[in-house]
Amino acid sequence: MATFHRTSTTFKQGSFTMPARYYVAPEVFAEEVERIGQRQWHCVGRAERIAKPGDFFLRTVAGEGLIIVRDRHGQARAHFNVCRHRGTRICEKDTGHFSETIQCPYHAWTYTTDGRLIGAPHMNEVAGFDKANFGLHQASVVEWDGFLFVNLDPGAAPFHEVFAPVQARFTRFGLGSLKLGRRVVYEIKANWKLIFQNYSECLHCPTIHPELSCKLPYQSGANDLVEGPFLGGYMEITEGNESVTMSGKRAARWIGTLSGDELRRAYYYTLMPNMFLSIHPDYVNYYTVWPQAADRTVVESEWLFHPEAFGDPDFNPEDAVAMWDLTNRQDWHITEESHRGIGSRRYQPGPYSARESVPAAWDRAYLAMMEG
């Protein structure tokens, strides 16, 4: 792997955008996979996807296929989808349920849901073979506020240390108890960093998001996380609106234990390296960002609601979904146009304004991860 260099005669860290190669060069993308994808804690979805022992879903993180499963003891696991016999992918279904064991379809090596090898045909004829030495390889996995995070690096810093700045920050919102209401997957022809940077500022909102701007004035609110891998803050919901929905009415009952000013605010945070967290008084919309290539990104978005909202006669999740699905598609379009422009030979790094301090801080956090 080539040595990473961030120096440039036209790039002044923290005040100018990054040089074009950070967004378009395949070799930079390859280094990101190694330096960020293989080392950092990634959100892979909600714990409710593996609610019962044996429930599983597949996830690819930095090119590595994982089986995310709840073992028979109730522990979340992240097994590499690689048989210890001859390397075959064990599981092909995207989601499902293992009754008792996980079996490779090639030569029937069989594992428990916690990853131990319990069946290996004819290996009893091999001198010195011990099944205890051939369990599935595992990534680290942590459950936090109803979310699942994995890390591929055996030497990674513990989750509770890395996420210390935000670990207790969202307790009042009751994120762990929320339930999935809707899921949408987007394919975007743009570099993943442009998607993060776009989410990190609302200077573009009056131009790109007229429907959103009448609910959330872009100059309202304040940032409370301004340096490091976790960034963001709150915005004020316009008087006369209850929430950030197409109608301006709340889509569901209030989440958490909110009162007073917090019922008039929406919170937006980026959690490096692959999560956006959007918290509203009546729902949460979160995103996981999955880089596919220097010019292609998949973003998965899920809308979460109070568990008791689903039985309410006035529950209207589509009001929230429609608001952000429209906003998301506007964002994806402009980031695709940004990516195309950055690919021009005429592109040069441009200056950030005072309203873009969070994208500038995001750049610094990104560069620190790439140099780490």
Secondary structure, 3 states (H helix, E strand, C coil): CCCCCCCCCCCCCCCECCCCHHHHCHHHHHHHHHHHHCCCCEEEEEHHHHCCCCEEEEEEECCEEEEEEECCCCCEEEEECCCCCCCCCCCCCCEEECCCEEECCCCCCEEECCCCEEECCCHHHCCCCCHHHCCCCEEEEEEECCEEEEECCCCCCCHHHHCCCCCCCCHHHCHHHCEEEEEEEEEECCCHHHHHHHHCCCCCHHHHCHHHHCCCCCCCCEEEECCCCEEEEEEECCCCCCCCCCCCCCCCCCCCCCCHHHHHEEEEEEECCCEEEEECCCCEEEEEEEEEECCEEEEEEEEEECCCHHHCCCCCHHHHHHHHHHHHHHHHHHHHHHHHHHCCCCCCCCECCHHHHHHHHHHHHHHHHHHC
